[in-house]
Amino acid sequence: MTRASPLLAACLAVGIAASPATVRAAEAPFEPGLMRLAEVLGSLHFLRNLCGEKGDQWRIEMEKLLESENPDPDRRARFIASFNRGYRSFSGTYTRCTPSATEAIARYMKEGETLSRDIASRYGN
């Protein structure tokens, strides 16, 4: 048993040291909702500009989300990847504003509002 104890302790130490980000992410039940919100913001950034809105309102909202979360570099990269995935998902489909793009805007606006409200009410201070 004395030989197994140092080995077990070493394995536990390596496991804990190697995965602190995984542990933090597992402890954050709101994380999937925040990543989805980032994706919704990216989609809205593309669609709203496609349909006549000029400016960076949705990119600015993403910057505010990043500022409020103050993520470590890996988590920040995941937020940005989610935003970009949302943007690209529609940029490959729409080249002009259509009734279907307008409907997508309405649905994403509603989803973004719901996500924001639910995350704030469940996990906010």
C-alpha positions in Angstrom: 0.0 0.0 0.0 2.9 2.4 0.6 4.0 2.0 -3.0 0.6 2.7 -4.4 0.0 5.8 -2.3 2.9 7.9 -3.8 1.8 6.8 -7.3 -1.8 7.7 -6.6 -0.8 11.0 -5.2 1.4 11.8 -8.2 -1.4 10.9 -10.6 -3.9 13.0 -8.8 -1.4 15.9 -8.7 -0.8 15.7 -12.5 -4.5 15.3 -13.2 -5.4 18.4 -11.1 -2.5 20.5 -12.5 -3.3 19.5 -16.1 -7.0 20.3 -16.1 -7.9 23.4 -14.1 -9.8 24.9 -17.0 -11.8 21.8 -17.5 -12.8 21.8 -13.8 -13.8 25.5 -14.0 -15.9 24.9 -17.2 -17.6 21.9 -15.6 -18.4 24.1 -12.6 -20.1 26.8 -14.7 -23.6 25.6 -15.6 -24.2 28.8 -17.5 -21.3 28.3 -19.9 -23.3 26.7 -22.7 -25.8 29.5 -22.6 -23.1 32.2 -22.8 -21.5 30.4 -25.8 -24.9 30.2 -27.5 -25.4 33.9 -26.8 -22.1 34.7 -28.4 -23.2 32.7 -31.5 -26.5 34.5 -31.6 -24.7 37.9 -31.5 -22.5 36.8 -34.4 -25.6 35.8 -36.4 -27.3 39.0 -35.7 -24.2 41.0 -36.6 -24.3 39.5 -40.1 -28.0 39.4 -40.6 -28.9 42.9 -39.3 -26.2 44.5 -41.5 -27.3 42.4 -44.5 -30.8 43.7 -44.0 -29.9 47.4 -43.8 -28.6 48.1 -40.3 -25.3 49.9 -40.5 -22.8 49.7 -37.7 -21.3 47.4 -35.2 -24.0 47.2 -32.5 -23.8 43.4 -32.2 -20.0 43.2 -32.3 -20.1 45.9 -29.5 -22.5 43.8 -27.5 -20.1 40.9 -27.9 -17.2 43.1 -26.7 -19.4 44.0 -23.6 -20.0 40.3 -23.0 -16.3 39.6 -23.1 -15.6 42.6 -20.9 -18.1 41.5 -18.3 -16.9 37.9 -18.3 -13.1 38.8 -18.4 -12.3 35.3 -19.6 -8.9 33.6 -19.6 -7.3 33.3 -23.1 -8.7 29.8 -23.8 -12.3 30.8 -22.8 -12.0 34.1 -24.7 -11.0 32.1 -27.8 -14.1 29.9 -27.4 -16.4 33.0 -27.1 -14.8 34.4 -30.3 -15.2 31.1 -32.1 -18.9 31.0 -31.2 -19.4 34.5 -32.4 -17.6 33.8 -35.7 -19.5 30.5 -36.1 -22.8 32.4 -35.8 -21.6 35.0 -38.4 -20.4 32.4 -40.8 -23.5 30.2 -40.5 -25.5 32.9 -42.3 -22.8 34.5 -44.5 -22.6 31.3 -46.4 -26.4 31.2 -46.9 -27.5 34.7 -47.6 -26.2 37.3 -50.0 -29.1 39.6 -49.8 -31.9 40.3 -47.3 -34.9 38.0 -47.8 -38.1 37.3 -45.9 -36.3 34.2 -44.5 -33.4 36.3 -43.3 -35.8 38.8 -41.7 -37.5 35.9 -39.9 -34.1 34.6 -38.7 -33.4 38.0 -37.3 -36.7 38.0 -35.3 -36.0 34.5 -34.0 -32.5 35.2 -33.0 -33.5 38.5 -31.3 -36.0 36.6 -29.3 -33.5 33.8 -28.5 -30.9 36.3 -27.5 -33.3 38.1 -25.2 -34.4 34.8 -23.6 -30.8 33.6 -23.1 -29.8 36.9 -21.5 -32.8 37.0 -19.2 -32.5 33.4 -18.2 -28.7 33.6 -17.5 -29.1 36.8 -15.5 -32.0 35.6 -13.4 -30.6 32.1 -12.7 -26.9 33.0 -12.2 -26.7 36.8 -11.8 -25.7 38.6 -8.6 
